């Protein structure tokens, strides 16, 4: 029986851990799972709503860390996670993705001699100005088992000197959640509530510090979104970081009520899935949404200069257009000029809804 602590911290972690915990609960003779929430995200809309939508059990331990500078947040997670590991003495700690909580917990375990498995290992943007890139590189160096979503990730890890025996290509576990919840999401009335049912619309998400912490960049992106909203309604569920900055830069009033750009509160998993799955176009700086739109064949424009998920461009529906307003607008125009549904989903290898079980097999086989 393997005792596994599964760590969640921020919004993009929940849909990666939910299928793993569910699979562990389905194999009780082999696994005894515990869920630890660091509390990096704590708002009802950024956290609790996802536990409900994804059927994630209430965390066994909540570290209640909250917001802070990178150092404060990372240090607070480390200080509060260490006694939990000492008390539980797990066989494995499973961390996912690239948020500060991921690195903090991996670092605690490596010093205590507790084995770490990293889900979504090996992704690289090659942009060290991104805090997530630092988290990815360091977490991978510290981990004992590197579970990759795509084969480019295996190549990245090998190039960094990680032994092949520690790397396992298991596929994309986010897609397990996506396929599992697709039918339930049909009960969501979000399209009707937002008045876009049956028509064309675009969906936007933005939260990267490089896009939203800099007034000029944010202003430029907003001007592109306003232009696009002259062609079709644009729904923008807004991340707390982005809202705070729009207010601070005096851009909130200016962005609302212009064209058909509509700012709404962050949505839960099922509502958001229902919304983007019917969109004509998605514009985002999120990593996960690049993957989800690829899996469903929804055109996606990534508002960044790079992506750590190149498979979504090579095999999927993603185009990296950067943050220049004209390029964004041209990218949107090109998508809209093509017919709806002209890009059938070309799902990358092992994005098949069965990744959680392969993760569990990799853990048992690494004993
Ligand atoms: C974090 C992750 C990022 C991930 C994103 C998803 C890191 C370095 N970044 O960025 O990789 O894509 O989560 O959302 O780990 N806030 C709230 N309520 C919350 C959470 C945050 O109001 O529940 C506000 C706080 O003012 C906080 C700010 O948002 O200062 C940023 O939160 P933080 O967790 O530091 O980073 P994110 O930008 O969310």
Boltz pocket constraint, residues with backbone or C-beta under 6 A from the ligand:
constraints:
  - pocket:
      binder: B
      contacts: [[A, 10], [A, 11], [A, 12], [A, 40], [A, 41], [A, 42], [A, 43], [A, 46], [A, 47], [A, 66], [A, 67], [A, 68], [A, 98], [A, 99], [A, 100], [A, 101], [A, 131], [A, 132], [A, 207], [A, 209], [A, 239], [A, 240], [A, 241], [A, 244]]
      max_distance: 6.0
